[in-house]
Amino acid sequence: MNCLLCDLPLSQIPSWRGLFLNELPQTICIGCRKGFELIGGDVCRYCSRAGIDMCEECVQWEKTAYAGCITSGKCLFTYNKAMQDYIYQFKFLQDVVLARVFAPELHELLKRRKGTAVVPIPLHPERLKNRTFAQVEALLHEARIPFQTLLEKTEAVQGQKSREQRLTAERLFSWNGQPVPKRIVLVDDLYTTGTTMRHAAKVLKDAGAESVELLSLVRS
């Protein structure tokens, strides 16, 4: 097997854990793996921005109608050059096989969340036609994580808006009427201003969820 990013051969060493615990294999080489930067240290409790307990952006969100809609949040990686290249190839060049790259990390984080439903951020139907696949659902599928689809996207062009337009956007999602679990982990691929996640979380809270945690692969 070759690295999904640079195509160099991978040196896979079979292990007892891999055989008996059905662990997900690594799909990229050590060199490519080192290019991605995990977020660590002191970070914002909602969005993982480095340095403080709650960043100024999240402080401002907690002064709006979306206050309290998020219990906590976690982003895994920074949006460095390696991650920008990955996101571009995965989302915009429609390379769906790259959903496997971070499957081990997502599986490890989500596999033991008993009693908590995993809910992906959906794509608008028009955007889905262009992208050809729902990227967050693809990430969860490759991570072998069951998920529930509870949301429908009502706004198609969020990614083309300025930061100010995102922060003042009308509600971006609607509830699809399916039963809403009490505890939810809301999953997205890229956290930017928090608009997408908070709009989705508020819809789920209004529909009956008691707690909504956020998990994003990347923090831009």
Phi and psi in degrees as GROMACS dihedral restraints (atoms count N, CA, C in turn):
[ dihedral_restraints ]
;  ai    aj    ak    al  type     phi  dphi    fc
    3     4     5     6     1  -105.8    20    10
    4     5     6     7     1   157.0    20    10
    6     7     8     9     1   -59.6    20    10
    7     8     9    10     1   132.9    20    10
    9    10    11    12     1   -68.9    20    10
   10    11    12    13     1   -16.8    20    10
   12    13    14    15     1  -102.0    20    10
   13    14    15    16     1   -43.2    20    10
   15    16    17    18     1  -112.5    20    10
   16    17    18    19     1    -7.9    20    10
   18    19    20    21     1    71.9    20    10
   19    20    21    22     1    10.8    20    10
   21    22    23    24     1   -75.6    20    10
   22    23    24    25     1   150.4    20    10
   24    25    26    27     1   -61.7    20    10
   25    26    27    28     1   141.0    20    10
   27    28    29    30     1   -95.4    20    10
   28    29    30    31     1   140.5    20    10
   30    31    32    33     1   -99.4    20    10
   31    32    33    34     1    86.9    20    10
   33    34    35    36     1   -83.7    20    10
   34    35    36    37     1   123.5    20    10
   36    37    38    39     1  -106.9    20    10
   37    38    39    40     1   114.1    20    10
   39    40    41    42     1   -60.0    20    10
   40    41    42    43     1   141.9    20    10
   42    43    44    45     1  -133.2    20    10
   43    44    45    46     1   158.5    20    10
   45    46    47    48     1   -63.4    20    10
   46    47    48    49     1   -36.2    20    10
   48    49    50    51     1   -64.0    20    10
   49    50    51    52     1   -41.3    20    10
   51    52    53    54     1   -65.5    20    10
   52    53    54    55     1   -37.5    20    10
   54    55    56    57     1   -72.8    20    10
   55    56    57    58     1   -43.9    20    10
   57    58    59    60     1   -98.3    20    10
   58    59    60    61     1   -25.3    20    10
   60    61    62    63     1  -100.2    20    10
   61    62    63    64     1     0.9    20    10
   63    64    65    66     1    57.1    20    10
   64    65    66    67     1    41.7    20    10
   66    67    68    69     1   -70.0    20    10
   67    68    69    70     1   147.9    20    10
   69    70    71    72     1   -74.8    20    10
   70    71    72    73     1   137.2    20    10
   72    73    74    75     1   -77.6    20    10
   73    74    75    76     1   154.9    20    10
   75    76    77    78     1   -73.7    20    10
   76    77    78    79     1   140.8    20    10
   78    79    80    81     1  -117.1    20    10
   79    80    81    82     1    -0.5    20    10
   81    82    83    84     1  -128.9    20    10
   82    83    84    85     1   157.7    20    10
   84    85    86    87     1   -76.9    20    10
   85    86    87    88     1   168.0    20    10
   87    88    89    90     1   -60.9    20    10
   88    89    90    91     1   -39.5    20    10
   90    91    92    93     1   -61.6    20    10
   91    92    93    94     1   -45.4    20    10
   93    94    95    96     1   -68.4    20    10
   94    95    96    97     1   -38.2    20    10
   96    97    98    99     1   -60.0    20    10
   97    98    99   100     1   -38.1    20    10
   99   100   101   102     1   -66.9    20    10
  100   101   102   103     1   -19.1    20    10
  102   103   104   105     1   -72.6    20    10
  103   104   105   106     1   -20.6    20    10
  105   106   107   108     1   -91.7    20    10
  106   107   108   109     1   136.3    20    10
  108   109   110   111     1  -108.7    20    10
  109   110   111   112     1   112.4    20    10
  111   112   113   114     1   -69.2    20    10
  112   113   114   115     1   144.2    20    10
  114   115   116   117     1   -84.1    20    10
  115   116   117   118     1   129.7    20    10
  117   118   119   120     1  -145.5    20    10
  118   119   120   121     1  -179.8    20    10
  120   121   122   123     1    78.9    20    10
  121   122   123   124     1  -157.4    20    10
  123   124   125   126     1   -77.4    20    10
  124   125   126   127     1   122.2    20    10
  126   127   128   129     1  -138.3    20    10
  127   128   129   130     1   165.3    20    10
  129   130   131   132     1   -62.2    20    10
  130   131   132   133     1   137.5    20    10
  132   133   134   135     1   -67.1    20    10
  133   134   135   136     1   -17.9    20    10
  135   136   137   138     1  -104.8    20    10
  136   137   138   139     1   -38.0    20    10
  138   139   140   141     1  -126.8    20    10
  139   140   141   142     1    -1.0    20    10
  141   142   143   144     1    67.6    20    10
  142   143   144   145     1    19.4    20    10
  144   145   146   147     1   -65.0    20    10
  145   146   147   148     1   135.5    20    10
  147   148   149   150     1   -70.6    20    10
  148   149   150   151     1   145.4    20    10
  150   151   152   153     1   111.5    20    10
  151   152   153   154     1   -31.1    20    10
  153   154   155   156     1  -140.8    20    10
  154   155   156   157     1   165.7    20    10
  156   157   158   159     1   -67.5    20    10
  157   158   159   160     1   -40.7    20    10
  159   160   161   162     1  -144.3    20    10
  160   161   162   163     1   119.2    20    10
  162   163   164   165     1   -70.7    20    10
  163   164   165   166     1   164.0    20    10
  165   166   167   168     1   -62.0    20    10
  166   167   168   169     1   -36.5    20    10
  168   169   170   171     1   -62.8    20    10
  169   170   171   172     1   -43.2    20    10
  171   172   173   174     1   -71.6    20    10
  172   173   174   175     1   -32.0    20    10
  174   175   176   177     1   -58.5    20    10
  175   176   177   178     1   -43.6    20    10
  177   178   179   180     1   -66.5    20    10
  178   179   180   181     1   -38.6    20    10
  180   181   182   183     1   -60.8    20    10
  181   182   183   184     1   -36.5    20    10
  183   184   185   186     1   -73.8    20    10
  184   185   186   187     1    -0.1    20    10
  186   187   188   189     1  -103.3    20    10
  187   188   189   190     1     6.2    20    10
  189   190   191   192     1  -110.7    20    10
  190   191   192   193     1  -174.4    20    10
  192   193   194   195     1   -66.3    20    10
  193   194   195   196     1   -11.0    20    10
  195   196   197   198     1   -95.1    20    10
  196   197   198   199     1     8.3    20    10
  198   199   200   201     1   -60.6    20    10
  199   200   201   202     1   133.7    20    10
  201   202   203   204     1    79.5    20    10
  202   203   204   205     1     0.9    20    10
  204   205   206   207     1   -78.0    20    10
  205   206   207   208     1   -15.6    20    10
  207   208   209   210     1  -115.8    20    10
  208   209   210   211     1   130.6    20    10
  210   211   212   213     1   -79.2    20    10
  211   212   213   214     1   -46.1    20    10
  213   214   215   216     1  -164.0    20    10
  214   215   216   217     1   172.0    20    10
  216   217   218   219     1  -152.7    20    10
  217   218   219   220     1   157.8    20    10
  219   220   221   222     1  -149.7    20    10
  220   221   222   223     1   130.5    20    10
  222   223   224   225     1  -114.9    20    10
  223   224   225   226     1   141.5    20    10
  225   226   227   228     1   -90.0    20    10
  226   227   228   229     1   -44.2    20    10
  228   229   230   231     1  -126.4    20    10
  229   230   231   232     1   153.3    20    10
  231   232   233   234     1   -79.8    20    10
  232   233   234   235     1   160.7    20    10
  234   235   236   237     1   -93.1    20    10
  235   236   237   238     1    63.3    20    10
  237   238   239   240     1   -85.1    20    10
  238   239   240   241     1  -173.9    20    10
  240   241   242   243     1   -60.9    20    10
  241   242   243   244     1   -43.2    20    10
  243   244   245   246     1   -61.0    20    10
  244   245   246   247     1   -41.0    20    10
  246   247   248   249     1   -72.3    20    10
  247   248   249   250     1   -36.5    20    10
  249   250   251   252     1   -59.8    20    10
  250   251   252   253     1   -43.6    20    10
  252   253   254   255     1   -64.1    20    10
  253   254   255   256     1   -40.2    20    10
  255   256   257   258     1   -63.5    20    10
  256   257   258   259     1   -49.7    20    10
  258   259   260   261     1   -60.3    20    10
  259   260   261   262     1   -41.2    20    10
  261   262   263   264     1   -62.2    20    10
  262   263   264   265     1   -46.3    20    10
  264   265   266   267     1   -69.6    20    10
  265   266   267   268     1   -38.9    20    10
  267   268   269   270     1   -70.3    20    10
  268   269   270   271     1   -50.5    20    10
  270   271   272   273     1   -87.9    20    10
  271   272   273   274     1   -47.4    20    10
  273   274   275   276     1   -93.5    20    10
  274   275   276   277     1   -26.6    20    10
  276   277   278   279     1   -95.1    20    10
  277   278   279   280     1     2.3    20    10
  279   280   281   282     1    59.4    20    10
  280   281   282   283     1    40.7    20    10
  282   283   284   285     1   -90.5    20    10
  283   284   285   286     1    80.5    20    10
  285   286   287   288     1   -63.6    20    10
  286   287   288   289     1   -24.5    20    10
  288   289   290   291     1   -62.3    20    10
  289   290   291   292     1   -22.2    20    10
  291   292   293   294     1   -70.9    20    10
  292   293   294   295     1    -6.5    20    10
  294   295   296   297     1   -61.7    20    10
  295   296   297   298     1   -18.4    20    10
  297   298   299   300     1   -77.5    20    10
  298   299   300   301     1   -19.0    20    10
  300   301   302   303     1   -58.4    20    10
  301   302   303   304     1   -45.1    20    10
  303   304   305   306     1  -107.1    20    10
  304   305   306   307     1    18.2    20    10
  306   307   308   309     1   -58.7    20    10
  307   308   309   310     1   -42.2    20    10
  309   310   311   312     1   -60.9    20    10
  310   311   312   313     1   -41.4    20    10
  312   313   314   315     1   -66.6    20    10
  313   314   315   316     1   -44.9    20    10
  315   316   317   318     1   -67.0    20    10
  316   317   318   319     1   -39.4    20    10
  318   319   320   321     1   -61.8    20    10
  319   320   321   322     1   -44.8    20    10
  321   322   323   324     1   -63.0    20    10
  322   323   324   325     1   -37.7    20    10
  324   325   326   327     1   -74.3    20    10
  325   326   327   328     1   -32.7    20    10
  327   328   329   330     1  -106.8    20    10
  328   329   330   331     1   -12.9    20    10
  330   331   332   333     1   -67.7    20    10
  331   332   333   334     1   -26.9    20    10
  333   334   335   336     1  -102.7    20    10
  334   335   336   337     1    15.0    20    10
  336   337   338   339     1   -86.6    20    10
  337   338   339   340     1    71.0    20    10
  339   340   341   342     1   -68.4    20    10
  340   341   342   343     1   137.7    20    10
  342   343   344   345     1    79.4    20    10
  343   344   345   346     1     4.8    20    10
  345   346   347   348     1  -120.3    20    10
  346   347   348   349     1   127.9    20    10
  348   349   350   351     1   -87.2    20    10
  349   350   351   352     1   138.5    20    10
  351   352   353   354     1   -96.0    20    10
  352   353   354   355     1   124.1    20    10
  354   355   356   357     1  -124.4    20    10
  355   356   357   358     1   118.8    20    10
  357   358   359   360     1   -81.8    20    10
  358   359   360   361     1   148.2    20    10
  360   361   362   363     1   -70.1    20    10
  361   362   363   364     1   125.9    20    10
  363   364   365   366     1   -86.5    20    10
  364   365   366   367     1   165.1    20    10
  366   367   368   369     1   -95.4    20    10
  367   368   369   370     1   150.3    20    10
  369   370   371   372     1   -66.3    20    10
  370   371   372   373     1   144.4    20    10
  372   373   374   375     1   -52.2    20    10
  373   374   375   376     1   -37.7    20    10
  375   376   377   378     1   -67.5    20    10
  376   377   378   379     1   -41.0    20    10
  378   379   380   381     1   -67.6    20    10
  379   380   381   382     1   -35.4    20    10
  381   382   383   384     1   -63.0    20    10
  382   383   384   385     1   -37.3    20    10
  384   385   386   387     1   -62.1    20    10
  385   386   387   388     1   -39.2    20    10
  387   388   389   390     1   -74.1    20    10
  388   389   390   391     1   -40.8    20    10
  390   391   392   393     1   -80.3    20    10
  391   392   393   394     1   -24.0    20    10
  393   394   395   396     1    75.7    20    10
  394   395   396   397     1   -14.8    20    10
  396   397   398   399     1  -153.3    20    10
  397   398   399   400     1   155.6    20    10
  399   400   401   402     1   -86.6    20    10
  400   401   402   403     1   110.2    20    10
  402   403   404   405     1   -64.2    20    10
  403   404   405   406     1   -39.0    20    10
  405   406   407   408     1   -69.3    20    10
  406   407   408   409     1   -40.5    20    10
  408   409   410   411     1   -63.3    20    10
  409   410   411   412     1   -36.9    20    10
  411   412   413   414     1   -64.2    20    10
  412   413   414   415     1   -41.5    20    10
  414   415   416   417     1   -60.5    20    10
  415   416   417   418     1   -44.9    20    10
  417   418   419   420     1   -69.0    20    10
  418   419   420   421     1   -38.0    20    10
  420   421   422   423     1   -61.4    20    10
  421   422   423   424     1   -46.2    20    10
  423   424   425   426     1   -68.8    20    10
  424   425   426   427     1   -26.5    20    10
  426   427   428   429     1   -82.3    20    10
  427   428   429   430     1    -0.8    20    10
  429   430   431   432     1    59.3    20    10
  430   431   432   433     1    42.5    20    10
  432   433   434   435     1  -111.5    20    10
  433   434   435   436     1   117.4    20    10
  435   436   437   438     1   -63.1    20    10
  436   437   438   439     1   145.9    20    10
  438   439   440   441     1  -143.9    20    10
  439   440   441   442     1   162.5    20    10
  441   442   443   444     1  -117.5    20    10
  442   443   444   445     1   137.6    20    10
  444   445   446   447     1   -98.1    20    10
  445   446   447   448     1   111.6    20    10
  447   448   449   450     1  -118.8    20    10
  448   449   450   451     1    -9.1    20    10
  450   451   452   453     1  -120.6    20    10
  451   452   453   454     1   152.7    20    10
  453   454   455   456     1  -125.6    20    10
  454   455   456   457     1   135.5    20    10
  456   457   458   459     1   -82.0    20    10
  457   458   459   460     1   131.2    20    10
  459   460   461   462     1  -108.6    20    10
  460   461   462   463     1    -9.0    20    10
  462   463   464   465     1  -122.5    20    10
  463   464   465   466     1   123.3    20    10
  465   466   467   468     1   -92.4    20    10
  466   467   468   469     1   -20.9    20    10
  468   469   470   471     1  -117.0    20    10
  469   470   471   472     1    29.2    20    10
  471   472   473   474     1   -57.1    20    10
  472   473   474   475     1   -39.7    20    10
  474   475   476   477     1   -66.4    20    10
  475   476   477   478     1   -16.9    20    10
  477   478   479   480     1   -93.6    20    10
  478   479   480   481     1    -2.1    20    10
  480   481   482   483     1   -86.2    20    10
  481   482   483   484     1   156.7    20    10
  483   484   485   486     1   -72.7    20    10
  484   485   486   487     1   169.3    20    10
  486   487   488   489     1   -60.3    20    10
  487   488   489   490     1   -41.6    20    10
  489   490   491   492     1   -65.9    20    10
  490   491   492   493     1   -40.2    20    10
  492   493   494   495     1   -65.6    20    10
  493   494   495   496     1   -36.7    20    10
  495   496   497   498     1   -63.8    20    10
  496   497   498   499     1   -42.9    20    10
  498   499   500   501     1   -67.8    20    10
  499   500   501   502     1   -23.4    20    10
  501   502   503   504     1  -110.0    20    10
  502   503   504   505     1    15.5    20    10
  504   505   506   507     1   -68.0    20    10
  505   506   507   508     1   150.7    20    10
  507   508   509   510     1   -70.1    20    10
  508   509   510   511     1   170.2    20    10
  510   511   512   513     1   -55.9    20    10
  511   512   513   514     1   132.4    20    10
  513   514   515   516     1   -98.6    20    10
  514   515   516   517     1   -10.7    20    10
  516   517   518   519     1  -134.7    20    10
  517   518   519   520     1   159.9    20    10
  519   520   521   522     1  -131.5    20    10
  520   521   522   523     1   155.8    20    10
  522   523   524   525     1   -82.7    20    10
  523   524   525   526     1   137.3    20    10
  525   526   527   528     1   -87.5    20    10
  526   527   528   529     1     3.3    20    10
  528   529   530   531     1    91.4    20    10
  529   530   531   532     1    -6.3    20    10
  531   532   533   534     1   -71.2    20    10
  532   533   534   535     1   153.3    20    10
  534   535   536   537     1   -56.0    20    10
  535   536   537   538     1   136.2    20    10
  537   538   539   540     1  -104.0    20    10
  538   539   540   541     1   118.9    20    10
  540   541   542   543     1   -64.6    20    10
  541   542   543   544     1   160.8    20    10
  543   544   545   546     1   -70.0    20    10
  544   545   546   547     1   -37.4    20    10
  546   547   548   549     1  -118.0    20    10
  547   548   549   550     1   130.5    20    10
  549   550   551   552     1  -134.7    20    10
  550   551   552   553     1   141.1    20    10
  552   553   554   555     1  -109.8    20    10
  553   554   555   556     1   117.6    20    10
  555   556   557   558     1   -94.1    20    10
  556   557   558   559     1   124.1    20    10
  558   559   560   561     1  -116.0    20    10
  559   560   561   562     1   134.5    20    10
  561   562   563   564     1  -138.0    20    10
  562   563   564   565     1   169.5    20    10
  564   565   566   567     1   -91.4    20    10
  565   566   567   568     1   -33.5    20    10
  567   568   569   570     1  -140.2    20    10
  568   569   570   571     1   122.3    20    10
  570   571   572   573     1   -99.4    20    10
  571   572   573   574     1   124.3    20    10
  573   574   575   576     1  -115.8    20    10
  574   575   576   577     1   -76.7    20    10
  576   577   578   579     1  -101.6    20    10
  577   578   579   580     1   -12.9    20    10
  579   580   581   582     1    92.2    20    10
  580   581   582   583     1    -3.8    20    10
  582   583   584   585     1   -61.5    20    10
  583   584   585   586     1   -50.1    20    10
  585   586   587   588     1   -57.5    20    10
  586   587   588   589     1   -50.5    20    10
  588   589   590   591     1   -65.0    20    10
  589   590   591   592     1   -42.4    20    10
  591   592   593   594     1   -70.3    20    10
  592   593   594   595     1   -37.9    20    10
  594   595   596   597     1   -62.7    20    10
  595   596   597   598     1   -44.0    20    10
  597   598   599   600     1   -65.5    20    10
  598   599   600   601     1   -42.9    20    10
  600   601   602   603     1   -62.9    20    10
  601   602   603   604     1   -40.0    20    10
  603   604   605   606     1   -65.7    20    10
  604   605   606   607     1   -39.4    20    10
  606   607   608   609     1   -60.9    20    10
  607   608   609   610     1   -42.7    20    10
  609   610   611   612     1   -68.1    20    10
  610   611   612   613     1   -39.7    20    10
  612   613   614   615     1   -64.6    20    10
  613   614   615   616     1   -43.6    20    10
  615   616   617   618     1   -63.9    20    10
  616   617   618   619     1   -26.2    20    10
  618   619   620   621     1   -88.4    20    10
  619   620   621   622     1    -1.6    20    10
  621   622   623   624     1   125.8    20    10
  622   623   624   625     1    -6.4    20    10
  624   625   626   627     1   -67.2    20    10
  625   626   627   628     1   140.7    20    10
  627   628   629   630     1   -92.1    20    10
  628   629   630   631     1   -33.1    20    10
  630   631   632   633     1  -141.7    20    10
  631   632   633   634     1   139.2    20    10
  633   634   635   636     1  -130.0    20    10
  634   635   636   637     1   115.6    20    10
  636   637   638   639     1   -97.3    20    10
  637   638   639   640     1   152.5    20    10
  639   640   641   642     1  -108.6    20    10
  640   641   642   643     1   142.2    20    10
  642   643   644   645     1  -138.7    20    10
  643   644   645   646     1   121.3    20    10
  645   646   647   648     1  -125.1    20    10
  646   647   648   649     1   141.3    20    10
  648   649   650   651     1   -64.5    20    10
  649   650   651   652     1   -39.0    20    10
  651   652   653   654     1  -132.3    20    10
  652   653   654   655     1   144.3    20    10
  654   655   656   657     1  -113.5    20    10
  655   656   657   658     1   114.4    20    10
